[in-house]
């Protein structure tokens, strides 16, 4: 479990284990969507400040890996 102690050092100790984040496109720009791993509910979205720029990731939240099916499809397209 992620802990925010000691108070005042502005740092998190450990990762947030019950949540994950994935890349999304919002109006043609790259954003990040945070979701609850147990229920699958989308919790928050980090939008880019300016159009056509990428948003920053959520701090301490795991990044979802791409599925093997998508990776295989990309490999076959490149050949």
PDB file of N, CA, C and O in Angstrom:
ATOM      1  N   UNK A   1       0.836  -1.180   0.000  1.00  0.00           N
ATOM      2  CA  UNK A   1       0.000   0.000   0.000  1.00  0.00           C
ATOM      3  C   UNK A   1       0.875   1.236   0.000  1.00  0.00           C
ATOM      4  O   UNK A   1       1.895   1.264   0.688  1.00  0.00           O
ATOM      5  N   UNK A   2       0.509   2.241  -0.740  1.00  0.00           N
ATOM      6  CA  UNK A   2       1.269   3.473  -0.800  1.00  0.00           C
ATOM      7  C   UNK A   2       1.040   4.282   0.470  1.00  0.00           C
ATOM      8  O   UNK A   2      -0.077   4.364   0.980  1.00  0.00           O
ATOM      9  N   UNK A   3       2.107   4.869   0.964  1.00  0.00           N
ATOM     10  CA  UNK A   3       2.051   5.649   2.187  1.00  0.00           C
ATOM     11  C   UNK A   3       2.624   7.030   1.903  1.00  0.00           C
ATOM     12  O   UNK A   3       3.618   7.146   1.186  1.00  0.00           O
ATOM     13  N   UNK A   4       2.028   8.060   2.443  1.00  0.00           N
ATOM     14  CA  UNK A   4       2.502   9.424   2.220  1.00  0.00           C
ATOM     15  C   UNK A   4       3.313   9.959   3.391  1.00  0.00           C
ATOM     16  O   UNK A   4       3.575  11.161   3.438  1.00  0.00           O
ATOM     17  N   UNK A   5       3.723   9.111   4.345  1.00  0.00           N
ATOM     18  CA  UNK A   5       4.507   9.552   5.489  1.00  0.00           C
ATOM     19  C   UNK A   5       5.977   9.570   5.135  1.00  0.00           C
ATOM     20  O   UNK A   5       6.341   8.842   4.211  1.00  0.00           O
ATOM     21  N   UNK A   6       6.837  10.299   5.749  1.00  0.00           N
ATOM     22  CA  UNK A   6       6.582  11.317   6.751  1.00  0.00           C
ATOM     23  C   UNK A   6       5.984  12.569   6.140  1.00  0.00           C
ATOM     24  O   UNK A   6       6.288  12.924   5.001  1.00  0.00           O
ATOM     25  N   UNK A   7       5.154  13.217   6.883  1.00  0.00           N
ATOM     26  CA  UNK A   7       4.442  14.390   6.404  1.00  0.00           C
ATOM     27  C   UNK A   7       5.426  15.515   6.097  1.00  0.00           C
ATOM     28  O   UNK A   7       6.356  15.771   6.862  1.00  0.00           O
ATOM     29  N   UNK A   8       5.206  16.177   4.971  1.00  0.00           N
ATOM     30  CA  UNK A   8       6.007  17.348   4.642  1.00  0.00           C
ATOM     31  C   UNK A   8       7.153  17.107   3.691  1.00  0.00           C
ATOM     32  O   UNK A   8       7.731  18.075   3.195  1.00  0.00           O
ATOM     33  N   UNK A   9       7.522  15.843   3.401  1.00  0.00           N
ATOM     34  CA  UNK A   9       8.642  15.628   2.479  1.00  0.00           C
ATOM     35  C   UNK A   9       8.174  15.553   1.029  1.00  0.00           C
ATOM     36  O   UNK A   9       8.996  15.437   0.120  1.00  0.00           O
ATOM     37  N   UNK A  10       6.861  15.616   0.805  1.00  0.00           N
ATOM     38  CA  UNK A  10       6.273  15.684  -0.529  1.00  0.00           C
ATOM     39  C   UNK A  10       6.647  14.469  -1.392  1.00  0.00           C
ATOM     40  O   UNK A  10       6.892  14.613  -2.590  1.00  0.00           O
ATOM     41  N   UNK A  11       6.691  13.272  -0.783  1.00  0.00           N
ATOM     42  CA  UNK A  11       7.038  12.063  -1.523  1.00  0.00           C
ATOM     43  C   UNK A  11       6.156  10.902  -1.084  1.00  0.00           C
ATOM     44  O   UNK A  11       5.739  10.833   0.072  1.00  0.00           O
ATOM     45  N   UNK A  12       5.875  10.000  -2.002  1.00  0.00           N
ATOM     46  CA  UNK A  12       5.109   8.794  -1.704  1.00  0.00           C
ATOM     47  C   UNK A  12       6.074   7.627  -1.590  1.00  0.00           C
ATOM     48  O   UNK A  12       6.993   7.504  -2.400  1.00  0.00           O
ATOM     49  N   UNK A  13       5.880   6.780  -0.609  1.00  0.00           N
ATOM     50  CA  UNK A  13       6.708   5.588  -0.427  1.00  0.00           C
ATOM     51  C   UNK A  13       5.943   4.391  -0.964  1.00  0.00           C
ATOM     52  O   UNK A  13       4.916   4.016  -0.397  1.00  0.00           O
ATOM     53  N   UNK A  14       6.418   3.784  -2.042  1.00  0.00           N
ATOM     54  CA  UNK A  14       5.760   2.615  -2.613  1.00  0.00           C
ATOM     55  C   UNK A  14       4.814   2.989  -3.742  1.00  0.00           C
ATOM     56  O   UNK A  14       4.620   4.165  -4.052  1.00  0.00           O
ATOM     57  N   UNK A  15       4.230   1.962  -4.350  1.00  0.00           N
ATOM     58  CA  UNK A  15       3.335   2.152  -5.486  1.00  0.00           C
ATOM     59  C   UNK A  15       1.882   2.014  -5.051  1.00  0.00           C
ATOM     60  O   UNK A  15       1.584   1.388  -4.034  1.00  0.00           O
ATOM     61  N   UNK A  16       0.989   2.602  -5.829  1.00  0.00           N
ATOM     62  CA  UNK A  16      -0.446   2.454  -5.607  1.00  0.00           C
ATOM     63  C   UNK A  16      -0.833   1.144  -6.285  1.00  0.00           C
ATOM     64  O   UNK A  16      -0.836   1.063  -7.513  1.00  0.00           O
ATOM     65  N   UNK A  17      -1.160   0.119  -5.502  1.00  0.00           N
ATOM     66  CA  UNK A  17      -1.341  -1.225  -6.043  1.00  0.00           C
ATOM     67  C   UNK A  17      -2.750  -1.503  -6.554  1.00  0.00           C
ATOM     68  O   UNK A  17      -2.923  -2.389  -7.390  1.00  0.00           O
ATOM     69  N   UNK A  18      -3.742  -0.790  -6.090  1.00  0.00           N
ATOM     70  CA  UNK A  18      -5.120  -1.081  -6.482  1.00  0.00           C
ATOM     71  C   UNK A  18      -5.582  -0.272  -7.680  1.00  0.00           C
ATOM     72  O   UNK A  18      -6.762  -0.303  -8.032  1.00  0.00           O
ATOM     73  N   UNK A  19      -4.662   0.456  -8.313  1.00  0.00           N
ATOM     74  CA  UNK A  19      -5.029   1.276  -9.469  1.00  0.00           C
ATOM     75  C   UNK A  19      -4.008   1.085 -10.579  1.00  0.00           C
ATOM     76  O   UNK A  19      -2.872   0.678 -10.336  1.00  0.00           O
ATOM     77  N   UNK A  20      -4.432   1.387 -11.803  1.00  0.00           N
ATOM     78  CA  UNK A  20      -3.524   1.327 -12.941  1.00  0.00           C
ATOM     79  C   UNK A  20      -3.863   2.472 -13.883  1.00  0.00           C
ATOM     80  O   UNK A  20      -4.919   3.092 -13.761  1.00  0.00           O
ATOM     81  N   UNK A  21      -2.967   2.749 -14.821  1.00  0.00           N
ATOM     82  CA  UNK A  21      -3.220   3.804 -15.787  1.00  0.00           C
ATOM     83  C   UNK A  21      -2.906   3.308 -17.188  1.00  0.00           C
ATOM     84  O   UNK A  21      -2.074   2.421 -17.377  1.00  0.00           O
ATOM     85  N   UNK A  22      -3.583   3.892 -18.162  1.00  0.00           N
ATOM     86  CA  UNK A  22      -3.408   3.509 -19.551  1.00  0.00           C
ATOM     87  C   UNK A  22      -3.418   4.754 -20.423  1.00  0.00           C
ATOM     88  O   UNK A  22      -4.004   5.772 -20.057  1.00  0.00           O
ATOM     89  N   UNK A  23      -2.763   4.669 -21.585  1.00  0.00           N
ATOM     90  CA  UNK A  23      -2.722   5.794 -22.506  1.00  0.00           C
ATOM     91  C   UNK A  23      -4.059   5.931 -23.227  1.00  0.00           C
ATOM     92  O   UNK A  23      -4.691   4.932 -23.574  1.00  0.00           O
ATOM     93  N   UNK A  24      -4.484   7.167 -23.447  1.00  0.00           N
ATOM     94  CA  UNK A  24      -5.692   7.444 -24.209  1.00  0.00           C
ATOM     95  C   UNK A  24      -5.435   8.654 -25.097  1.00  0.00           C
ATOM     96  O   UNK A  24      -4.553   9.465 -24.816  1.00  0.00           O
ATOM     97  N   UNK A  25      -6.201   8.768 -26.158  1.00  0.00           N
ATOM     98  CA  UNK A  25      -6.104   9.959 -26.993  1.00  0.00           C
ATOM     99  C   UNK A  25      -7.316  10.836 -26.730  1.00  0.00           C
ATOM    100  O   UNK A  25      -8.459  10.380 -26.773  1.00  0.00           O
ATOM    101  N   UNK A  26      -7.043  12.094 -26.459  1.00  0.00           N
ATOM    102  CA  UNK A  26      -8.088  13.065 -26.159  1.00  0.00           C
ATOM    103  C   UNK A  26      -7.927  14.221 -27.135  1.00  0.00           C
ATOM    104  O   UNK A  26      -7.007  15.030 -27.010  1.00  0.00           O
ATOM    105  N   UNK A  27      -8.817  14.290 -28.094  1.00  0.00           N
ATOM    106  CA  UNK A  27      -8.747  15.375 -29.076  1.00  0.00           C
ATOM    107  C   UNK A  27      -7.465  15.376 -29.868  1.00  0.00           C
ATOM    108  O   UNK A  27      -6.961  16.444 -30.214  1.00  0.00           O
ATOM    109  N   UNK A  28      -6.923  14.215 -30.167  1.00  0.00           N
ATOM    110  CA  UNK A  28      -5.706  14.115 -30.961  1.00  0.00           C
ATOM    111  C   UNK A  28      -4.430  14.192 -30.141  1.00  0.00           C
ATOM    112  O   UNK A  28      -3.345  14.030 -30.700  1.00  0.00           O
ATOM    113  N   UNK A  29      -4.515  14.433 -28.833  1.00  0.00           N
ATOM    114  CA  UNK A  29      -3.341  14.499 -27.970  1.00  0.00           C
ATOM    115  C   UNK A  29      -3.328  13.293 -27.029  1.00  0.00           C
ATOM    116  O   UNK A  29      -4.365  12.686 -26.760  1.00  0.00           O
ATOM    117  N   UNK A  30      -2.149  12.963 -26.541  1.00  0.00           N
ATOM    118  CA  UNK A  30      -1.995  11.807 -25.665  1.00  0.00           C
ATOM    119  C   UNK A  30      -2.319  12.181 -24.229  1.00  0.00           C
ATOM    120  O   UNK A  30      -1.799  13.167 -23.708  1.00  0.00           O
ATOM    121  N   UNK A  31      -3.182  11.388 -23.584  1.00  0.00           N
ATOM    122  CA  UNK A  31      -3.538  11.599 -22.186  1.00  0.00           C
ATOM    123  C   UNK A  31      -3.416  10.301 -21.418  1.00  0.00           C
ATOM    124  O   UNK A  31      -3.133   9.256 -22.004  1.00  0.00           O
ATOM    125  N   UNK A  32      -3.626  10.355 -20.110  1.00  0.00           N
ATOM    126  CA  UNK A  32      -3.565   9.167 -19.257  1.00  0.00           C
ATOM    127  C   UNK A  32      -4.866   9.030 -18.494  1.00  0.00           C
ATOM    128  O   UNK A  32      -5.390  10.015 -17.973  1.00  0.00           O
ATOM    129  N   UNK A  33      -5.401   7.800 -18.421  1.00  0.00           N
ATOM    130  CA  UNK A  33      -6.633   7.518 -17.697  1.00  0.00           C
ATOM    131  C   UNK A  33      -6.315   6.552 -16.562  1.00  0.00           C
ATOM    132  O   UNK A  33      -5.704   5.505 -16.777  1.00  0.00           O
ATOM    133  N   UNK A  34      -6.738   6.915 -15.351  1.00  0.00           N
ATOM    134  CA  UNK A  34      -6.512   6.077 -14.176  1.00  0.00           C
ATOM    135  C   UNK A  34      -7.764   5.260 -13.914  1.00  0.00           C
ATOM    136  O   UNK A  34      -8.878   5.775 -14.018  1.00  0.00           O
ATOM    137  N   UNK A  35      -7.586   3.952 -13.565  1.00  0.00           N
ATOM    138  CA  UNK A  35      -8.744   3.130 -13.290  1.00  0.00           C
ATOM    139  C   UNK A  35      -8.495   2.211 -12.105  1.00  0.00           C
ATOM    140  O   UNK A  35      -7.355   1.883 -11.778  1.00  0.00           O
ATOM    141  N   UNK A  36      -9.587   1.806 -11.472  1.00  0.00           N
ATOM    142  CA  UNK A  36      -9.558   0.893 -10.342  1.00  0.00           C
ATOM    143  C   UNK A  36      -9.391  -0.518 -10.883  1.00  0.00           C
ATOM    144  O   UNK A  36     -10.152  -0.930 -11.759  1.00  0.00           O
ATOM    145  N   UNK A  37      -8.419  -1.263 -10.387  1.00  0.00           N
ATOM    146  CA  UNK A  37      -8.144  -2.595 -10.918  1.00  0.00           C
ATOM    147  C   UNK A  37      -9.180  -3.623 -10.498  1.00  0.00           C
ATOM    148  O   UNK A  37      -9.402  -4.594 -11.222  1.00  0.00           O
ATOM    149  N   UNK A  38      -9.821  -3.440  -9.348  1.00  0.00           N
ATOM    150  CA  UNK A  38     -10.792  -4.431  -8.887  1.00  0.00           C
ATOM    151  C   UNK A  38     -12.138  -4.306  -9.605  1.00  0.00           C
ATOM    152  O   UNK A  38     -12.724  -5.316  -9.992  1.00  0.00           O
ATOM    153  N   UNK A  39     -12.630  -3.087  -9.786  1.00  0.00           N
ATOM    154  CA  UNK A  39     -13.941  -2.902 -10.410  1.00  0.00           C
ATOM    155  C   UNK A  39     -13.839  -2.539 -11.891  1.00  0.00           C
ATOM    156  O   UNK A  39     -14.815  -2.698 -12.624  1.00  0.00           O
ATOM    157  N   UNK A  40     -12.680  -2.055 -12.351  1.00  0.00           N
ATOM    158  CA  UNK A  40     -12.514  -1.647 -13.740  1.00  0.00           C
ATOM    159  C   UNK A  40     -13.062  -0.256 -14.017  1.00  0.00           C
ATOM    160  O   UNK A  40     -13.081   0.181 -15.168  1.00  0.00           O
ATOM    161  N   UNK A  41     -13.503   0.440 -12.989  1.00  0.00           N
ATOM    162  CA  UNK A  41     -14.090   1.770 -13.130  1.00  0.00           C
ATOM    163  C   UNK A  41     -13.004   2.809 -13.425  1.00  0.00           C
ATOM    164  O   UNK A  41     -11.953   2.817 -12.784  1.00  0.00           O
ATOM    165  N   UNK A  42     -13.268   3.682 -14.397  1.00  0.00           N
ATOM    166  CA  UNK A  42     -12.350   4.775 -14.695  1.00  0.00           C
ATOM    167  C   UNK A  42     -12.528   5.862 -13.655  1.00  0.00           C
ATOM    168  O   UNK A  42     -13.650   6.278 -13.365  1.00  0.00           O
ATOM    169  N   UNK A  43     -11.413   6.324 -13.090  1.00  0.00           N
ATOM    170  CA  UNK A  43     -11.467   7.242 -11.959  1.00  0.00           C
ATOM    171  C   UNK A  43     -11.133   8.680 -12.340  1.00  0.00           C
ATOM    172  O   UNK A  43     -11.822   9.608 -11.916  1.00  0.00           O
ATOM    173  N   UNK A  44     -10.085   8.874 -13.135  1.00  0.00           N
ATOM    174  CA  UNK A  44      -9.641  10.228 -13.459  1.00  0.00           C
ATOM    175  C   UNK A  44      -8.914  10.216 -14.797  1.00  0.00           C
ATOM    176  O   UNK A  44      -8.437   9.177 -15.254  1.00  0.00           O
ATOM    177  N   UNK A  45      -8.840  11.396 -15.418  1.00  0.00           N
ATOM    178  CA  UNK A  45      -8.139  11.562 -16.683  1.00  0.00           C
ATOM    179  C   UNK A  45      -7.200  12.747 -16.562  1.00  0.00           C
ATOM    180  O   UNK A  45      -7.593  13.809 -16.077  1.00  0.00           O
ATOM    181  N   UNK A  46      -5.948  12.568 -17.004  1.00  0.00           N
ATOM    182  CA  UNK A  46      -5.008  13.675 -17.065  1.00  0.00           C
ATOM    183  C   UNK A  46      -4.972  14.145 -18.502  1.00  0.00           C
ATOM    184  O   UNK A  46      -4.521  13.425 -19.393  1.00  0.00           O
ATOM    185  N   UNK A  47      -5.447  15.350 -18.720  1.00  0.00           N
ATOM    186  CA  UNK A  47      -5.484  15.925 -20.057  1.00  0.00           C
ATOM    187  C   UNK A  47      -4.247  16.782 -20.284  1.00  0.00           C
ATOM    188  O   UNK A  47      -3.698  17.341 -19.335  1.00  0.00           O
ATOM    189  N   UNK A  48      -3.803  16.890 -21.532  1.00  0.00           N
ATOM    190  CA  UNK A  48      -2.673  17.775 -21.823  1.00  0.00           C
ATOM    191  C   UNK A  48      -3.090  19.234 -21.665  1.00  0.00           C
ATOM    192  O   UNK A  48      -4.242  19.587 -21.916  1.00  0.00           O
ATOM    193  N   UNK A  49      -2.170  20.059 -21.257  1.00  0.00           N
ATOM    194  CA  UNK A  49      -2.478  21.485 -21.075  1.00  0.00           C
ATOM    195  C   UNK A  49      -2.707  22.183 -22.407  1.00  0.00           C
ATOM    196  O   UNK A  49      -3.607  23.014 -22.532  1.00  0.00           O
ATOM    197  N   UNK A  50      -1.898  21.846 -23.396  1.00  0.00           N
ATOM    198  CA  UNK A  50      -2.047  22.438 -24.725  1.00  0.00           C
ATOM    199  C   UNK A  50      -2.404  21.347 -25.722  1.00  0.00           C
ATOM    200  O   UNK A  50      -2.031  20.187 -25.545  1.00  0.00           O
ATOM    201  N   UNK A  51      -3.118  21.719 -26.755  1.00  0.00           N
ATOM    202  CA  UNK A  51      -3.492  20.756 -27.788  1.00  0.00           C
ATOM    203  C   UNK A  51      -2.243  20.214 -28.476  1.00  0.00           C
ATOM    204  O   UNK A  51      -1.242  20.917 -28.610  1.00  0.00           O
ATOM    205  N   UNK A  52      -2.312  18.972 -28.903  1.00  0.00           N
ATOM    206  CA  UNK A  52      -1.241  18.284 -29.634  1.00  0.00           C
ATOM    207  C   UNK A  52      -0.001  18.032 -28.787  1.00  0.00           C
ATOM    208  O   UNK A  52       1.069  17.786 -29.343  1.00  0.00           O
ATOM    209  N   UNK A  53      -0.108  18.083 -27.463  1.00  0.00           N
ATOM    210  CA  UNK A  53       1.005  17.745 -26.582  1.00  0.00           C
ATOM    211  C   UNK A  53       0.596  16.594 -25.680  1.00  0.00           C
ATOM    212  O   UNK A  53      -0.597  16.354 -25.491  1.00  0.00           O
ATOM    213  N   UNK A  54       1.552  15.886 -25.126  1.00  0.00           N
ATOM    214  CA  UNK A  54       1.264  14.743 -24.254  1.00  0.00           C
ATOM    215  C   UNK A  54       1.118  15.194 -22.803  1.00  0.00           C
ATOM    216  O   UNK A  54       1.808  16.107 -22.351  1.00  0.00           O
ATOM    217  N   UNK A  55       0.219  14.546 -22.092  1.00  0.00           N
ATOM    218  CA  UNK A  55       0.028  14.820 -20.665  1.00  0.00           C
ATOM    219  C   UNK A  55       1.030  14.003 -19.854  1.00  0.00           C
ATOM    220  O   UNK A  55       1.587  13.023 -20.348  1.00  0.00           O
ATOM    221  N   UNK A  56       1.252  14.409 -18.618  1.00  0.00           N
ATOM    222  CA  UNK A  56       2.143  13.668 -17.732  1.00  0.00           C
ATOM    223  C   UNK A  56       1.382  12.517 -17.086  1.00  0.00           C
ATOM    224  O   UNK A  56       0.158  12.560 -16.968  1.00  0.00           O
ATOM    225  N   UNK A  57       2.120  11.484 -16.667  1.00  0.00           N
ATOM    226  CA  UNK A  57       1.528  10.313 -16.022  1.00  0.00           C
ATOM    227  C   UNK A  57       1.089  10.646 -14.595  1.00  0.00           C
ATOM    228  O   UNK A  57       1.512  11.651 -14.024  1.00  0.00           O
ATOM    229  N   UNK A  58       0.227   9.781 -14.024  1.00  0.00           N
ATOM    230  CA  UNK A  58      -0.114   9.866 -12.612  1.00  0.00           C
ATOM    231  C   UNK A  58       1.079   9.356 -11.820  1.00  0.00           C
ATOM    232  O   UNK A  58       1.720   8.389 -12.231  1.00  0.00           O
ATOM    233  N   UNK A  59       1.386   9.983 -10.699  1.00  0.00           N
ATOM    234  CA  UNK A  59       2.531   9.577  -9.884  1.00  0.00           C
ATOM    235  C   UNK A  59       2.223   8.308  -9.111  1.00  0.00           C
ATOM    236  O   UNK A  59       1.170   8.202  -8.482  1.00  0.00           O
ATOM    237  N   UNK A  60       3.133   7.345  -9.154  1.00  0.00           N
ATOM    238  CA  UNK A  60       3.037   6.149  -8.334  1.00  0.00           C
ATOM    239  C   UNK A  60       1.993   5.144  -8.752  1.00  0.00           C
ATOM    240  O   UNK A  60       1.739   4.193  -8.012  1.00  0.00           O
ATOM    241  N   UNK A  61       1.365   5.316  -9.925  1.00  0.00           N
ATOM    242  CA  UNK A  61       0.315   4.400 -10.383  1.00  0.00           C
ATOM    243  C   UNK A  61       0.895   3.509 -11.479  1.00  0.00           C
ATOM    244  O   UNK A  61       1.585   3.987 -12.379  1.00  0.00           O
ATOM    245  N   UNK A  62       0.610   2.222 -11.392  1.00  0.00           N
ATOM    246  CA  UNK A  62       1.128   1.257 -12.367  1.00  0.00           C
ATOM    247  C   UNK A  62       0.604   1.541 -13.760  1.00  0.00           C
ATOM    248  O   UNK A  62      -0.521   2.015 -13.922  1.00  0.00           O
ATOM    249  N   UNK A  63       1.419   1.252 -14.767  1.00  0.00           N
ATOM    250  CA  UNK A  63       1.025   1.403 -16.163  1.00  0.00           C
ATOM    251  C   UNK A  63       0.572   0.046 -16.673  1.00  0.00           C
ATOM    252  O   UNK A  63       1.274  -0.951 -16.505  1.00  0.00           O
ATOM    253  N   UNK A  64      -0.600   0.006 -17.297  1.00  0.00           N
ATOM    254  CA  UNK A  64      -1.106  -1.248 -17.851  1.00  0.00           C
ATOM    255  C   UNK A  64      -0.281  -1.629 -19.067  1.00  0.00           C
ATOM    256  O   UNK A  64       0.045  -0.787 -19.903  1.00  0.00           O
ATOM    257  N   UNK A  65       0.048  -2.897 -19.153  1.00  0.00           N
ATOM    258  CA  UNK A  65       0.797  -3.377 -20.307  1.00  0.00           C
ATOM    259  C   UNK A  65      -0.161  -3.659 -21.448  1.00  0.00           C
ATOM    260  O   UNK A  65      -1.331  -3.977 -21.232  1.00  0.00           O
ATOM    261  N   UNK A  66       0.350  -3.540 -22.666  1.00  0.00           N
ATOM    262  CA  UNK A  66      -0.467  -3.844 -23.836  1.00  0.00           C
ATOM    263  C   UNK A  66      -0.726  -5.338 -23.896  1.00  0.00           C
ATOM    264  O   UNK A  66       0.110  -6.136 -23.471  1.00  0.00           O
ATOM    265  N   UNK A  67      -1.862  -5.712 -24.415  1.00  0.00           N
ATOM    266  CA  UNK A  67      -2.187  -7.133 -24.519  1.00  0.00           C
ATOM    267  C   UNK A  67      -1.330  -7.789 -25.600  1.00  0.00           C
ATOM    268  O   UNK A  67      -0.858  -7.120 -26.519  1.00  0.00           O
ATOM    269  N   UNK A  68      -1.137  -9.082 -25.485  1.00  0.00           N
ATOM    270  CA  UNK A  68      -0.321  -9.825 -26.442  1.00  0.00           C
ATOM    271  C   UNK A  68      -0.934  -9.786 -27.837  1.00  0.00           C
ATOM    272  O   UNK A  68      -0.213  -9.827 -28.834  1.00  0.00           O
ATOM    273  N   UNK A  69      -2.252  -9.707 -27.911  1.00  0.00           N
ATOM    274  CA  UNK A  69      -2.934  -9.667 -29.201  1.00  0.00           C
ATOM    275  C   UNK A  69      -2.563  -8.398 -29.973  1.00  0.00           C
ATOM    276  O   UNK A  69      -2.302  -8.459 -31.174  1.00  0.00           O
ATOM    277  N   UNK A  70      -2.538  -7.260 -29.298  1.00  0.00           N
ATOM    278  CA  UNK A  70      -2.176  -6.000 -29.943  1.00  0.00           C
ATOM    279  C   UNK A  70      -0.722  -6.002 -30.362  1.00  0.00           C
ATOM    280  O   UNK A  70      -0.386  -5.520 -31.444  1.00  0.00           O
ATOM    281  N   UNK A  71       0.156  -6.545 -29.508  1.00  0.00           N
ATOM    282  CA  UNK A  71       1.575  -6.600 -29.830  1.00  0.00           C
ATOM    283  C   UNK A  71       1.813  -7.458 -31.067  1.00  0.00           C
ATOM    284  O   UNK A  71       2.628  -7.105 -31.920  1.00  0.00           O
ATOM    285  N   UNK A  72       1.107  -8.585 -31.169  1.00  0.00           N
ATOM    286  CA  UNK A  72       1.259  -9.483 -32.316  1.00  0.00           C
ATOM    287  C   UNK A  72       0.773  -8.803 -33.594  1.00  0.00           C
ATOM    288  O   UNK A  72       1.385  -8.961 -34.650  1.00  0.00           O
ATOM    289  N   UNK A  73      -0.318  -8.052 -33.504  1.00  0.00           N
ATOM    290  CA  UNK A  73      -0.852  -7.361 -34.667  1.00  0.00           C
ATOM    291  C   UNK A  73       0.130  -6.302 -35.159  1.00  0.00           C
ATOM    292  O   UNK A  73       0.274  -6.124 -36.369  1.00  0.00           O
ATOM    293  N   UNK A  74       0.804  -5.600 -34.266  1.00  0.00           N
ATOM    294  CA  UNK A  74       1.782  -4.597 -34.661  1.00  0.00           C
ATOM    295  C   UNK A  74       2.973  -5.228 -35.339  1.00  0.00           C
ATOM    296  O   UNK A  74       3.493  -4.679 -36.310  1.00  0.00           O
ATOM    297  N   UNK A  75       3.422  -6.387 -34.843  1.00  0.00           N
ATOM    298  CA  UNK A  75       4.575  -7.066 -35.427  1.00  0.00           C
ATOM    299  C   UNK A  75       4.273  -7.514 -36.853  1.00  0.00           C
ATOM    300  O   UNK A  75       5.138  -7.420 -37.723  1.00  0.00           O
ATOM    301  N   UNK A  76       3.064  -7.996 -37.103  1.00  0.00           N
ATOM    302  CA  UNK A  76       2.736  -8.462 -38.434  1.00  0.00           C
ATOM    303  C   UNK A  76       2.603  -7.310 -39.412  1.00  0.00           C
ATOM    304  O   UNK A  76       2.877  -7.482 -40.600  1.00  0.00           O
ATOM    305  N   UNK A  77       2.189  -6.141 -38.946  1.00  0.00           N
ATOM    306  CA  UNK A  77       2.054  -4.984 -39.826  1.00  0.00           C
ATOM    307  C   UNK A  77       3.400  -4.452 -40.242  1.00  0.00           C
ATOM    308  O   UNK A  77       3.556  -3.991 -41.372  1.00  0.00           O
ATOM    309  N   UNK A  78       4.380  -4.501 -39.360  1.00  0.00           N
ATOM    310  CA  UNK A  78       5.703  -3.938 -39.647  1.00  0.00           C
ATOM    311  C   UNK A  78       6.458  -4.729 -40.700  1.00  0.00           C
ATOM    312  O   UNK A  78       7.292  -4.160 -41.404  1.00  0.00           O
ATOM    313  N   UNK A  79       6.196  -6.006 -40.830  1.00  0.00           N
ATOM    314  CA  UNK A  79       6.959  -6.843 -41.760  1.00  0.00           C
ATOM    315  C   UNK A  79       6.611  -6.575 -43.158  1.00  0.00           C
ATOM    316  O   UNK A  79       7.166  -7.198 -44.063  1.00  0.00           O
TER     317      UNK A  79
END
